[in-house]
Amino acid sequence: MEFVDPLIRDSCSPTEVSRCIHVGLLCVQDRANDRPTVPSVVAMLEGGSPILTWPRQPTFAAERTPNEVDRSMSVKLSATVSFTTLTGR
C-alpha cells in the first residue's frame, strides 16, 4: 500500500493494488512476446481473468555515471535526429 497515493489509499484494497502492480510488471517485460495483450490486461484488471504468469527477472543493467549517460545519449541522438524546415509559399 505504500506505493498508492495517500489521497486514494483509503479507497483501495490491498488485493486491487497488488493486482495492478502485478499487471503493470507484466506489461513492461523486456521481450514483447512475454507481455500480455491489451484485452488480457483489461480482463486481468477487471478481475475477470486470473493472472497465471509471474513477471520475469529484469535484464541486468550496469550502472553508469551521469557523464557516461550524457555522452552515450548525445552520440545516439546525433546519429538519428534530423531537422526539417517548412516554409509557406
ZAVO-734945 format. One line per field, with one value per atom (N, C-alpha, C, O): atom name; residue number from 0; y, z, x. Coordinates in Angstrom, 2 decimals. Atoms other than C-alpha are relative to their C-alpha. Last residue first. Example, Ala and Ser with C-alpha at 12.3 -4.5 7.8 and 13.67 -1.06 7.14 Angstrom:
// residues 2
atom <- [N,CA,C,O,N,CA,C,O]
n <- [1,1,1,1,0,0,0,0]
v <- [-1.19,-1.06,1.09,2.20,-1.19,-4.50,1.20,1.18]
w <- [-0.06,7.14,0.73,0.90,0.00,7.80,0.00,0.66]
u <- [-0.82,13.67,-0.77,-0.26,0.89,12.30,0.90,1.94]
// end
This chain:
// residues 89
atom <- [N,CA,C,O,N,CA,C,O,N,CA,C,O,N,CA,C,O,N,CA,C,O,N,CA,C,O,N,CA,C,O,N,CA,C,O,N,CA,C,O,N,CA,C,O,N,CA,C,O,N,CA,C,O,N,CA,C,O,N,CA,C,O,N,CA,C,O,N,CA,C,O,N,CA,C,O,N,CA,C,O,N,CA,C,O,N,CA,C,O,N,CA,C,O,N,CA,C,O,N,CA,C,O,N,CA,C,O,N,CA,C,O,N,CA,C,O,N,CA,C,O,N,CA,C,O,N,CA,C,O,N,CA,C,O,N,CA,C,O,N,CA,C,O,N,CA,C,O,N,CA,C,O,N,CA,C,O,N,CA,C,O,N,CA,C,O,N,CA,C,O,N,CA,C,O,N,CA,C,O,N,CA,C,O,N,CA,C,O,N,CA,C,O,N,CA,C,O,N,CA,C,O,N,CA,C,O,N,CA,C,O,N,CA,C,O,N,CA,C,O,N,CA,C,O,N,CA,C,O,N,CA,C,O,N,CA,C,O,N,CA,C,O,N,CA,C,O,N,CA,C,O,N,CA,C,O,N,CA,C,O,N,CA,C,O,N,CA,C,O,N,CA,C,O,N,CA,C,O,N,CA,C,O,N,CA,C,O,N,CA,C,O,N,CA,C,O,N,CA,C,O,N,CA,C,O,N,CA,C,O,N,CA,C,O,N,CA,C,O,N,CA,C,O,N,CA,C,O,N,CA,C,O,N,CA,C,O,N,CA,C,O,N,CA,C,O,N,CA,C,O,N,CA,C,O,N,CA,C,O,N,CA,C,O,N,CA,C,O,N,CA,C,O,N,CA,C,O,N,CA,C,O,N,CA,C,O,N,CA,C,O,N,CA,C,O,N,CA,C,O]
n <- [88,88,88,88,87,87,87,87,86,86,86,86,85,85,85,85,84,84,84,84,83,83,83,83,82,82,82,82,81,81,81,81,80,80,80,80,79,79,79,79,78,78,78,78,77,77,77,77,76,76,76,76,75,75,75,75,74,74,74,74,73,73,73,73,72,72,72,72,71,71,71,71,70,70,70,70,69,69,69,69,68,68,68,68,67,67,67,67,66,66,66,66,65,65,65,65,64,64,64,64,63,63,63,63,62,62,62,62,61,61,61,61,60,60,60,60,59,59,59,59,58,58,58,58,57,57,57,57,56,56,56,56,55,55,55,55,54,54,54,54,53,53,53,53,52,52,52,52,51,51,51,51,50,50,50,50,49,49,49,49,48,48,48,48,47,47,47,47,46,46,46,46,45,45,45,45,44,44,44,44,43,43,43,43,42,42,42,42,41,41,41,41,40,40,40,40,39,39,39,39,38,38,38,38,37,37,37,37,36,36,36,36,35,35,35,35,34,34,34,34,33,33,33,33,32,32,32,32,31,31,31,31,30,30,30,30,29,29,29,29,28,28,28,28,27,27,27,27,26,26,26,26,25,25,25,25,24,24,24,24,23,23,23,23,22,22,22,22,21,21,21,21,20,20,20,20,19,19,19,19,18,18,18,18,17,17,17,17,16,16,16,16,15,15,15,15,14,14,14,14,13,13,13,13,12,12,12,12,11,11,11,11,10,10,10,10,9,9,9,9,8,8,8,8,7,7,7,7,6,6,6,6,5,5,5,5,4,4,4,4,3,3,3,3,2,2,2,2,1,1,1,1,0,0,0,0]
v <- [-0.63,29.85,1.44,2.13,-0.18,28.59,0.67,1.21,-1.40,27.37,0.08,-0.71,-0.20,24.02,1.49,2.20,-1.31,23.35,0.16,0.02,-0.41,19.77,1.35,1.53,-1.15,18.70,0.36,0.35,-0.90,15.31,1.11,0.94,-1.15,13.20,0.80,1.04,0.33,9.64,1.20,1.03,0.93,9.80,-0.20,-0.69,-0.65,12.94,-0.92,-0.43,-1.02,11.42,0.63,0.90,0.61,8.22,1.05,0.84,0.75,10.04,-0.61,-0.54,-0.96,12.57,-0.70,-0.24,-0.55,9.81,0.96,0.95,1.03,7.92,0.51,0.16,0.24,11.07,-1.01,-0.80,-1.16,12.09,-0.23,0.07,-0.01,8.57,1.15,0.95,1.08,8.39,-0.03,-0.24,-0.39,11.80,-1.06,-0.74,-0.95,10.83,0.43,0.62,-1.33,7.78,0.96,0.66,-0.92,4.46,1.30,1.65,-1.40,1.50,0.83,0.38,-0.53,-1.78,1.46,2.19,-1.24,-3.09,0.54,0.73,-0.69,-6.66,1.24,1.21,0.11,-7.62,0.80,1.90,-1.01,-7.75,-0.25,-0.85,-0.85,-11.08,1.03,0.65,0.52,-12.44,1.00,2.17,-0.73,-11.32,-0.65,-1.17,-0.93,-14.06,0.74,0.15,-0.03,-15.83,1.01,1.93,1.31,-17.00,0.01,-0.99,-0.28,-13.77,-1.29,-1.71,0.20,-14.83,0.34,0.19,0.97,-13.21,-0.18,0.80,1.08,-11.39,-1.10,-2.16,1.15,-9.24,-1.18,-2.18,0.06,-6.02,-1.17,-1.26,-1.13,-5.50,0.02,0.47,0.20,-9.01,1.13,0.88,1.08,-8.62,-0.23,-0.45,-0.51,-5.23,-1.07,-0.76,-0.96,-6.61,0.51,0.58,0.77,-9.61,0.91,0.59,0.62,-7.34,-0.84,-0.88,-1.01,-5.26,-0.62,-0.33,-0.83,-8.30,1.00,0.82,0.37,-9.59,0.93,2.05,-0.96,-9.06,-0.45,-1.06,0.31,-12.02,0.91,0.65,1.24,-11.83,-0.39,-1.14,-0.30,-8.20,-1.24,-1.15,0.58,-9.26,0.25,-0.02,-0.34,-6.96,-0.49,0.23,1.06,-7.25,0.40,1.11,-0.60,-3.92,-1.06,-0.78,-0.85,-5.09,0.61,1.12,0.86,-7.99,0.83,0.36,0.64,-5.52,-0.95,-1.08,-1.00,-3.42,-0.59,-0.27,-0.19,-6.50,1.02,0.84,1.23,-7.36,0.16,-0.17,0.04,-3.77,-1.22,-1.12,-1.06,-3.56,0.00,0.16,0.39,-6.94,1.03,0.67,1.07,-5.98,-0.45,-0.67,-0.62,-2.71,-1.05,-0.79,-0.77,-4.48,0.62,0.60,0.97,-7.06,0.72,0.29,0.54,-4.35,-1.01,-1.11,1.20,-2.69,-0.49,-0.29,1.15,0.86,-1.18,-1.02,0.56,3.66,-1.22,-1.76,0.54,4.52,-0.67,-1.51,1.22,4.91,-0.65,-1.87,1.06,7.45,-1.30,-2.29,-0.55,10.70,-1.07,-0.88,-0.13,8.84,0.53,0.22,-1.41,7.86,0.11,-0.48,-0.67,4.12,1.44,1.73,-0.53,2.72,0.82,1.54,-1.19,2.32,0.61,1.75,-1.20,0.00,1.27,2.36]
w <- [1.31,-50.38,0.04,-0.98,0.82,-46.87,-1.31,-1.50,0.23,-45.39,-0.93,-1.87,1.00,-43.78,-0.15,0.85,-0.11,-42.01,-1.13,-2.30,1.25,-41.46,0.22,1.19,-0.12,-38.78,-1.38,-2.37,1.16,-38.47,0.19,0.90,0.04,-35.41,-1.27,-1.67,0.42,-35.56,-0.15,-0.58,1.10,-35.39,-0.54,-1.66,1.16,-33.26,-1.22,-2.35,0.55,-30.84,-1.25,-2.21,0.60,-30.30,-0.66,-1.78,1.18,-29.75,-0.70,-1.93,1.05,-27.44,-1.26,-2.36,0.55,-25.40,-1.14,-2.16,0.83,-24.95,-0.63,-1.76,1.20,-23.77,-0.90,-2.11,0.87,-21.33,-1.31,-2.38,0.54,-19.85,-0.98,-2.06,0.99,-19.44,-0.64,-1.85,1.20,-17.76,-1.09,-2.27,0.82,-15.34,-1.27,-2.30,-0.59,-14.17,-0.88,-2.05,0.68,-15.34,0.77,1.53,-0.36,-13.57,-0.73,-0.97,-0.77,-15.41,0.31,-0.50,0.59,-16.49,0.89,2.09,-0.76,-15.87,-0.75,-1.96,0.57,-17.66,0.84,1.30,0.98,-15.39,-0.49,0.20,-0.59,-13.71,-1.05,-2.19,0.01,-15.39,0.69,0.84,0.81,-14.38,0.10,1.15,-0.82,-12.94,-0.90,-1.86,0.13,-15.00,0.96,1.43,-0.06,-14.44,-0.03,0.29,0.44,-13.57,0.19,1.31,-0.99,-13.36,-0.60,-1.81,0.48,-15.76,1.07,1.58,0.69,-14.83,-0.49,-0.89,-0.89,-12.18,-0.66,0.00,-0.41,-14.13,0.93,1.53,-0.88,-14.19,0.49,1.60,-1.28,-15.56,0.98,2.17,-0.73,-18.26,1.37,2.36,-0.44,-19.33,0.82,1.88,-1.08,-19.44,0.56,1.77,-1.18,-21.49,1.20,2.32,-0.55,-23.98,1.26,2.17,-0.63,-24.25,0.51,1.64,0.97,-24.94,0.75,1.94,0.32,-22.24,-1.05,-1.25,-0.48,-22.43,-0.36,-1.41,-1.38,-22.76,0.57,1.64,-0.03,-26.57,1.42,1.59,0.35,-26.34,0.09,0.48,1.29,-24.56,-0.26,0.60,1.01,-21.81,-1.38,-2.37,0.21,-19.77,-1.12,-2.05,0.32,-19.07,-0.12,0.12,1.19,-19.25,-0.39,-1.50,1.18,-16.81,-1.29,-2.30,0.21,-14.21,-1.20,-1.92,0.50,-14.63,-0.27,-1.28,1.42,-14.26,-0.60,-1.73,0.70,-10.94,-1.51,-2.30,0.07,-9.70,-0.80,-1.63,0.92,-10.56,-0.16,-1.27,1.38,-8.93,-1.00,-2.03,0.38,-5.74,-1.44,-2.21,0.19,-5.51,-0.47,-1.40,1.25,-6.02,-0.31,-1.46,1.10,-3.32,-1.35,-2.29,0.27,-0.90,-1.16,-1.90,-0.79,-1.25,-0.33,-1.45,0.73,-2.45,0.94,2.11,0.87,-1.15,-0.79,-1.60,-0.79,1.86,-0.86,-0.37,-0.69,-0.30,0.74,0.71,0.38,-2.62,0.75,0.52,0.19,-1.32,-0.34,-0.08,-1.28,0.05,-0.14,0.70,-0.36,-3.50,1.29,1.40,0.37,-3.53,0.50,1.60,1.35,-3.48,-0.43,-1.43,-0.03,0.33,-1.39,-1.49,0.00,0.00,0.00,-0.27]
u <- [-0.20,4.51,-0.35,-0.24,1.20,4.92,0.32,1.40,0.30,8.22,-1.22,-1.36,1.04,8.86,-0.25,-0.36,0.60,12.13,-1.00,-0.66,0.64,13.11,-0.65,-1.38,0.88,15.57,-0.54,0.19,-0.11,17.21,-1.01,-2.00,0.88,17.94,0.24,1.38,1.36,19.31,-0.93,-2.07,0.02,23.13,-1.42,-1.59,-0.60,23.28,-0.05,-0.01,0.87,20.80,0.59,-0.14,1.18,22.76,-0.88,-1.35,-0.45,26.05,-1.20,-1.30,-0.30,24.41,0.47,0.17,1.23,22.79,0.29,-0.40,0.61,26.07,-1.30,-1.61,-0.79,27.87,-0.68,-0.74,0.12,25.11,0.73,0.20,1.35,24.94,-0.17,-0.71,0.09,28.71,-1.36,-1.47,-0.74,28.80,-0.08,-0.21,0.78,25.99,0.74,0.10,-0.09,27.99,-0.79,-1.02,-0.90,26.74,0.07,-0.84,0.15,25.19,1.04,2.16,-1.13,25.16,-0.26,-0.83,-0.49,21.77,1.11,0.91,-1.03,20.71,0.43,0.65,-1.33,17.52,0.98,0.66,-0.42,14.51,1.42,2.25,-1.02,13.57,0.43,0.70,-1.37,10.47,0.92,0.59,-0.98,7.00,1.37,1.75,-0.77,4.80,0.96,1.47,-1.46,2.17,0.60,-0.08,-0.61,-1.40,1.52,2.15,-1.35,-3.18,0.79,1.06,-1.07,-6.80,1.36,1.57,-0.98,-9.23,1.06,1.60,0.68,-12.41,0.92,0.46,0.17,-10.77,-0.68,-0.95,1.40,-11.30,-0.26,-1.34,0.27,-7.55,-1.44,-1.72,-0.69,-6.93,-0.31,-0.52,0.66,-9.60,0.64,-0.06,1.30,-8.22,-0.72,-1.27,-0.25,-4.68,-1.33,-1.52,-0.36,-5.80,0.22,-0.19,1.22,-7.60,0.28,-0.54,0.85,-4.39,-1.30,-1.69,0.70,-2.22,-0.89,-1.17,1.39,0.11,-0.59,-0.11,0.99,3.88,-1.41,-1.62,0.32,6.27,-1.08,-1.62,0.79,6.30,-0.41,-1.36,1.39,7.43,-0.88,-2.05,0.39,10.61,-1.47,-2.31,-1.01,11.88,-0.39,-0.25,-0.99,8.67,0.96,0.57,-1.29,6.97,1.10,2.27,0.05,3.34,1.34,1.48,0.12,3.85,0.07,0.59,-1.31,5.13,-0.04,0.96,-0.95,1.99,1.37,2.00,0.29,-0.22,0.96,1.43,-0.36,1.47,-0.22,0.66,-1.47,1.27,0.45,1.35,-0.44,-2.43,1.52,2.03,0.36,-3.19,0.51,1.07,-0.91,-1.31,-0.26,0.68,-1.31,-3.22,1.00,1.77,0.05,-6.54,1.37,1.82,0.10,-5.73,0.00,0.67,-1.34,-4.55,-0.01,0.98,-0.27,-7.97,1.41,1.88,-0.57,-8.18,0.19,0.55,1.03,-10.48,0.49,-0.26,1.10,-8.30,-1.07,-1.83,-0.39,-5.19,-1.19,-1.33,0.95,-6.78,0.24,-0.46,1.35,-5.22,-1.03,-2.22,0.71,-2.16,-1.43,-2.28,0.12,-1.15,-0.81,-1.89,1.25,-0.54,0.01,0.47,-0.15,3.01,-1.21,-1.15,-0.85,2.98,0.21,0.67,0.81,0.00,0.85,0.35]
// end
